[in-house]
Amino acid sequence: MSGDRFDDESTSAGFSLVALLVFMLIVSAIVVPFAVTAKTRLMIANNEVEQERLSLLAEGLANVVSSELADGFATEKLPPNSTPTACRSGEFTFDVRIQDHSGLIDLNAADAYLLSLGFASLGFDRQTSEELAEAAIQFRGSINAFAAQAAEPTTSVGPAQNKQTPFESVSELQEFSALASTPLHDLHDVFTVFSKRGTLSLDRASSRLRTVLAGASASSASITQGATEASAYSVEVIVRRDGSGITGQVGFVVEKFPASAAGFRRLSRTPAAEITDLAATTSSRDCDALFGSAAAQILRGWAS
């Protein structure tokens, strides 16, 4: 009898152990996913906070550069033709680009020749570029709102319907069927609505335009050799931390107040370049020289 009792107790203990293990497996199956989810959410939250910090820093530095543009100092140390310049502070890299809009093609003032050059710089062949230029002219219509206009038929490369009023934004080009998939930053790298000029300044031409201008007719009256007084600038700042894929970036268009007033005002936001677009940064400066000693001192404290 005692042997039977011992066997019964052993069997009972075995069942209890199995039941405990099953219970622990069930609890683990419930708890582990929650723990993993919580950890993932925490990582996402930390990344979002870091990205917000870097974006705010980029915004502040863009304001510093814009202020220097208004005072006439920034173009002395930053190329006004979209060439990127970088500086480092601690484990952070700061990429800056400015673009004088006299080196861009105004969608409302440029003639068909300049417009076709702009579209060619985006990779379109000559025929398509000329068709896009004609479609852009038809889209904007006459700048005289009271001029009698015949309804122009749309083209296969153009928008579904012509606006018949000036372009309000470069982003309207994405309404054109041939340009719908063209990245918005690429369009902003070529065109503007803020220069109010029908000419393009060679020495301020954007990086994308410089390539196509090398094979264009420099004798065209639409292309000028000397710099003109800037009406607007694009300012882009990208902040990166070593070993991290998290970045902060900002881009906007600014114009200087008239000579009688100090400062600048923002005209619009623009998409900042992708990080890979700035991999071939052609110049590097000290942050004190790039942003000024006061801003550089803040960066050193922030990066430490």
QUILIN-V892644 format. One record per residue. N is the residue number from 1. D_CENTER is the distance of its C-alpha to the mean C-alpha in Angstrom with 1 decimal. Layout:
# QUILIN-V892644
N;D_CENTER
N;D_CENTER
This chain:
# QUILIN-V892644
1;85.6
2;83.8
3;82.1
4;81.0
5;79.6
6;77.7
7;76.2
8;75.2
9;73.5
10;71.6
11;70.5
12;69.4
13;67.5
14;65.8
15;64.7
16;63.4
17;61.4
18;59.9
19;59.2
20;57.4
21;55.3
22;54.4
23;53.5
24;51.3
25;49.5
26;49.0
27;47.7
28;45.3
29;44.1
30;43.3
31;42.0
32;39.9
33;37.3
34;37.0
35;36.6
36;34.0
37;32.1
38;32.4
39;31.1
40;28.1
41;27.3
42;27.7
43;25.4
44;22.7
45;23.4
46;23.2
47;19.9
48;18.5
49;20.1
50;18.7
51;15.1
52;15.9
53;17.5
54;14.7
55;12.2
56;15.0
57;15.5
58;12.0
59;12.6
60;16.0
61;15.2
62;12.8
63;15.9
64;18.1
65;16.4
66;16.4
67;20.1
68;20.9
69;19.5
70;21.8
71;24.6
72;24.1
73;23.6
74;20.0
75;20.5
76;23.5
77;21.6
78;18.1
79;17.9
80;16.8
81;15.7
82;12.3
83;14.3
84;13.0
85;15.5
86;16.2
87;18.9
88;20.5
89;22.3
90;24.3
91;22.5
92;19.0
93;16.7
94;14.4
95;12.1
96;11.6
97;10.7
98;12.1
99;12.8
100;16.1
101;16.1
102;19.6
103;18.1
104;16.3
105;18.4
106;19.3
107;19.8
108;22.7
109;24.5
110;24.2
111;27.1
112;27.2
113;27.2
114;24.0
115;22.3
116;23.7
117;22.4
118;18.9
119;19.4
120;21.2
121;18.3
122;16.5
123;19.6
124;22.0
125;25.6
126;27.5
127;29.2
128;26.1
129;24.2
130;27.2
131;27.5
132;23.9
133;24.5
134;27.7
135;26.0
136;23.5
137;26.5
138;28.4
139;25.6
140;25.4
141;29.2
142;31.2
143;29.8
144;33.4
145;33.4
146;37.2
147;37.6
148;39.3
149;37.1
150;38.1
151;35.8
152;33.9
153;33.7
154;30.4
155;29.7
156;28.8
157;25.3
158;24.7
159;24.2
160;26.9
161;28.0
162;27.5
163;26.4
164;28.7
165;26.8
166;24.0
167;20.3
168;18.9
169;15.2
170;13.5
171;12.8
172;16.6
173;16.6
174;15.9
175;19.4
176;20.8
177;22.2
178;21.3
179;17.6
180;17.3
181;15.8
182;13.5
183;9.8
184;8.2
185;5.7
186;9.2
187;10.9
188;9.0
189;9.9
190;13.4
191;14.3
192;14.7
193;17.2
194;17.8
195;19.7
196;22.8
197;24.1
198;25.4
199;25.0
200;22.5
201;23.0
202;23.4
203;22.8
204;19.5
205;18.2
206;14.8
207;15.0
208;14.9
209;17.5
210;19.7
211;20.8
212;22.1
213;23.6
214;25.7
215;27.7
216;27.8
217;30.5
218;29.9
219;32.9
220;31.2
221;31.5
222;27.9
223;26.7
224;27.7
225;28.4
226;28.1
227;25.4
228;25.5
229;24.9
230;21.3
231;20.7
232;17.1
233;14.2
234;10.5
235;9.9
236;7.2
237;8.9
238;8.9
239;12.3
240;14.2
241;17.8
242;20.2
243;21.4
244;19.0
245;16.2
246;15.0
247;12.0
248;10.6
249;7.3
250;6.6
251;5.8
252;8.8
253;11.6
254;14.9
255;18.4
256;21.4
257;24.4
258;27.5
259;29.6
260;31.9
261;29.4
262;27.2
263;23.6
264;20.5
265;19.0
266;15.6
267;15.5
268;12.5
269;9.1
270;6.1
271;2.9
272;1.5
273;3.8
274;6.2
275;9.0
276;11.4
277;9.9
278;11.0
279;14.3
280;16.3
281;15.7
282;18.5
283;19.7
284;20.4
285;21.9
286;23.6
287;21.7
288;24.6
289;24.0
290;20.3
291;20.3
292;24.0
293;26.8
294;26.5
295;22.9
296;23.6
297;26.7
298;24.8
299;22.4
300;25.5
301;27.1
302;24.1
303;23.8
304;27.6
